[in-house]
């Protein structure tokens, strides 16, 4: 599921590039831009980043500062990942999901829109994208931890 979602969300990169090109052309040729275009650019970028995080994590392509990690054995890496998921990532995801859901609900309750004239009318949508992105990341962190634990058990029992 995460790979499918990641593939679909990656298509937003094309939309974002086209939108930025339109914005640049409007500014260059007409010395003008629209507020809704600028807001849509950062909304799309935020969606790519937030929803793409679980895809990046699943495919082990996230940025890692690994002064020691690169030299660890497979088992030691598994333990670092399991402990990191359980102690840091999963609790953080739960906090952000809880907070962003409340944040989105407040925004939805009064149908929050952009404070700028000609801005986007439904700001609550991007606020719920935070909740969706971190929910997907939470699911992937749980799946990753289970897979790493199963891998450690196979190694212990077979090895």
Secondary structure, DSSP 8 states (H G I E B T S, - for coil): -HHHHHHHHHTHHHHHHHHHHHHHHHHHHHS---HHHHHHHHHHHHHHHHHHHHHHHHTT-S----TTGGGS-HHHHHHHHHHHIIIIIHHHHHHHHHHHHHHHHHHHHTT---SSTT--S-THHHHHHHHHHHHHHHHHHHHHHHHHHHHHHHHHHH-
